[in-house]
Amino acid sequence: MSIRLSSLKEKIKTLKTNSNFLDRKVGFLIVTTSKLFNEDYYETPVRIYDDLVVLGVVVKNNFIGKEIARSIDCLVDYIFIDVERKVLNSNSLENNSFDIIKSIAAELNNSEIIPIKANDLTVDAGDIFISNFFIENSVSIVGKTAAIIGAGNIGSKLALKLVERGCNVYIYRRDTKKLKVIVDYINIIRNKYTSAKAKKISDLRHFNKEINILIGSSDENSAINSDLASSLSKLDLVIDIGKGSISKEAIKTFHSKGVEVYRLGVDYALEGTLKSQISARTSMFSKIGRNTINGIKVVSGGLLAKEDEFVVDDFMNPKIIYGVGDGCGEFNHNPNKEMLVSSEILKKIINKVKN
């Protein structure tokens, strides 16, 4: 693995010296997967955002992930670690997601470690793509019917999101006992005003032919075959999230019917996730606190405000007053005369600083 790591390090160095990226921070993703592959790791595409360039690898196990993190320390600004445990074997040194972060952090001195959940990232990407696909075509997802083939971690979470959007969802999973639990769970926790529901498919031969959205989310290659593809006549969208869950023959069948097949990309969801994580580390916690300005108490950053405190955007340097706390996590919409006077004084202080 040492030769490949040297090549990876050179790739990072070359990228950092590229004149097009000198004003951008560099991040590196280390992600695990439940899928089996022969190499210790494989590289993911370089992603270029407004103020961030991201490289990455998908690793076979956490031991390899730790070795890579150690090798690239100081070469990148951020190392994003997938904390979801998807592999369990003798090569894995950690027993839980907290230990993964802790053990890697203990050996690094320069790069900042930021945890992410890659599966949730995929779920969000799927939800964003599907909902916007119909908006782009001036159609609502409400009342549509989707089928998800493969209800593991990703498929079941996506099913819940689609049901909450008003889309009825049929779910197929080979383990029928777990399938029933998943379907029951979704229908129990969905908003009570949502008419859409999740339903189970125990046998693909009895597949509902009214499906508008077909989603492959199985870790089984070619779970969606040509026979299934031929039986569906009302499809608007076919999307492969499981990467390989739709057979070549099925794809040809869909194309012959004029239906495009999409392979889920995560770029748009990834950018938002990484930037929000960086923002949380660099600015969110710096704005959590209490202060007293000219005798007036202020609080910011999500701390629950007491009855005599004003909620502001930044407790050290407020520019916006959101309201007066009621001591229970809400705003007091009928503050007393003393608080109204304090509010006017605080506004004058803020305006004076602005000017």
Buried (B, 14 or more C-beta within 10 A) or exposed (E): EEEBBEEBBEBBEEBBEEEEBEEBBBBBBBBBBEBEEEEBBBBBEEBBBEEBBBBBBBBBBBBBBBBBBEBBBEBBBBBBBBBBBBBEEEEBEBEEBEBBBEBBBEEBEEBBBBBBBBBBBBBBBBBBBBBEBBEEEEEEBEEBBBBBBBBBBBBBBBBBBBBBBBBBBBBBBEEEEEBEBBBEBBBEEBEEEBEBBBBBBEEBEEBEEEBBBBBBBBBEEBBBBBBBBBBBEEBBBBBBBBBBBBBEBBBEBBEEEEBEBBEBEBEEBBBBBBBEBBEEBEEEEEBEBBBEBEEBBBBBBEBEBEBBBBBBBBBEEBEEBBBBBBEEEEEBEEBEEEBEEBBEEBEEBBEEEEE
